[in-house]
Amino acid sequence: MRTDSSPGIDPTASASTVSARFGALPAREHLPAGSGDVPVLDVVIPVYNEEKDLGECVRRLHHHLVRTFPYPFRITVADNASTDATPEVAHELAAELPEAQYFRLEQKGRGRALRTVWSASDAPVLAYMDVDLSTDLNALLPLVAPLISGHSDLAIGSRLARASRVVRGTKREFISRTYNLILRGSLQARFSDAQCGFKAIRRDVAQVLLPLVEDTGWFFDTEMLVLAERAGLRIHEVPVDWVDDPNSTVHIVKTATDDLKGVWRVGKALATGSLPLDRLARPFGDDPRDRQLTDVPKGLARQLLGFCVVGGLSTLLYLLLYSGFRSFSGAQFANALALFVSAIANTAANRRLTFGVRGRDKAVRHQAQGIVVFGIGWALTSGSLAALQTASGNPPHSTELIVLIAANLAATILRFLLFRAWVFTDRTTDRTTDRSTDLTTDRATPEPAPIPVRISETSEVPQARTQR
């Protein structure tokens, strides 16, 4: 959850008031115990040519939910253009079980099926699982409980957690762990298992998150999780017991190729800042562990930590550059050139990592202001060198470095203050404008963008919805 610069929340304020003030997503709330005719949970089972396993799967899941789940629920079979007897089996299930219904899509793609059904569902908690039920159903309630309670935004089953118990072949184990290592190395993913077919999401989050997910196939899960994590949403992980289905029809090579293409596409979008992840932010204070610190500007602690890390690396870069330039030039020229190069890198790193500014908007202006800050730092370090040379005549190189380190520490403190109060002040001002204004102002809050529904993909959805 992003808490770097969001203001404190009045615990007595309603969710709609908080949402209007701070963004697209309100503070999480526990779902009410009595929800009338609307099911609390909608479990989607995406299928393609699963006439043999579908009936047993749905009946087993229905029996488990009736026996163990304390809220109203629904089971939705999402058919990805099956060509066998899957539709007939699904119709029979919808007629037999009052909590079951059937969706038919004329295009293939697990991601497309999940997006369509989740977007149309009225249940506050949405989940899905593979038709083979490889995951032990005892993990279902622990999966959705954090979403019902308001603790988390998404939940996933993990086969790679320490407490998980998994039975599968060496080949699939290697592929799964390799894929998750790729995600950690390329997209900095922190969740442990992207591919387990056992996930859940709150409906209010899905309404804003799903329009940002482009993939319609197997990479849908990964893209959804990466975007949610980058936006600061909370992802809950549940260790699962999982038994591999030896009759799985997943084409491993094609799926792996499509996943790598998806990793490249998402990584590029994140690097260029083209995704509007700010609309997914939760307000600061929606979790009991959040505490408002008096007399401390919001985000100061995190910004100080980020600035210190960037500053330490920048100082190391500066000293290396200075030592290199000093071998063929005078002290003043080497200092100016090393400081100039390191200042450009320092401004870019602080812009992205410390103050959270993404994209190219105002990047040139920020660099220009950074050069001015560099000039102030250059004056401070050059003055220190001039004073040293005046006092010692021809000081040794080690003495120069000691003086420059001290001068750079002073320049670093000054640089942080200027960055926060002048260079990136628009970043914090935009987020804190509402702190000094009353909620009765006529400032309009944009509604979340409606989720586009492509008629070609869902032409038979209205008829399918009525078959219960």
Secondary structure by P-SEA (a helix, b strand, c coil): ccccccccccccccaaaaaaccccccccccccccccccccbbbbbbbccccccaaaaaaaaaaaaaacccccbbbbbbbcccccaaaaaaaaaaaacccbbbbbbccccaaaaaaaaaaacccccccccccccccccccccccccccccccccbbbbbcccccccccccaaaaaaaaaaaaaaaacccccccccccccccccaaaaaaccccccccccaaaaaaaaaaaaabbbbbbbbbbbbbcccccccaaaaaaaaaaaaaaaaaaaaacccccccccccccccccbbbbcccccaaaaaaaaaaaaaaaaaaaaaaaaaaaaccccaaaaaaaaaaaaaaaaaaaaaccccccccccaaaaaaaaaaaaaaaaaaaaaaaaaaaaaacccccaaaaaaaaaaaaaaaaaaaaaaaacccaaaaaaaaaccccccccccccccccccbbbbcccccaaaaaaacc
